[in-house]
Amino acid sequence: MLLFCPRRRYSLAPEPPARGARWSCQRGSVYGVRLVIARCSVDYVGRLKAHLPLATRLLLVKADGSVLVHSDGGSYKPLNWMSPPATLRVSSPDETDVEVGVVEQWTVQSAKTDDRLIINIHEQLHDTSHELGQDPGLIKDGVEADLQRLLAEQIETLGTGFSLIRREYFTAIGPVDILARDSDGGTVAIELKRRGDIDGVEQLTRYLELLNRDPLLAPVRGIFAAQQIKPQARVLAKDRGIDCITLDYDAMRGVDDIESRLF
């Protein structure tokens, strides 16, 4: 029997590892990225419960073990996802599911919690895998990149007792500019912009939603930091429980003599 596993592209096995099991892949074992377009329904089971009814969607299995469910709308934000580390197991449906048209079931089990993402596939329209290779990461130009570096070096600008966890903290939906701890030991996600608008607040909100699923980090609060923050962004941030901080770029670079200011 020829079984598919993204790590090895294809692996030959005489029998499935267990009754109904097709293949399973764990964190770090996926080879490249797998793209599947399928008619499917999706259930998230765990601390949160969510259901996506039957529709055609893009299923994205990444090399880090994350699985994301996308629609044709919503920009880059997935409808649902499971963050790494996680195990993906593909199995044959039981008789009840077969009766409603399910041909294959994916179970994505978190390695840290009891959370599961269950994907019932009714029809698979496309399935392909690609090896992307090593990514150099996001390179920011100009002031925004300098702001990130300077704030990481001067993390107590955010408050006494703050300490840096890391810059560019990776998540399944993109890197958080800075992840830090406050004086009480709580986790803080910081999103940096030159000019802070509503889109930046929305971006940080998505990061916080994802990070707060991780029991090793939760609870995670957010700080929206920028040289200028629009009033609408401040209102939205306050409504989301996000703090806003205005950064003085020249002062952080040490080229602004505050004592010599007339105003």
Helices and strands as residue ranges (DSSP letters): E 2-5, E 9-12, E 21-25, E 33-45, E 50-61, E 67-70, E 80-82, E 86-91, H 95-99, E 104-110, E 116-130, H 142-153, G 155-158, E 163-169, E 176-181, E 187-196, H 198-211, E 220-229, H 231-239, E 243-246, H 249-253, G 258-260
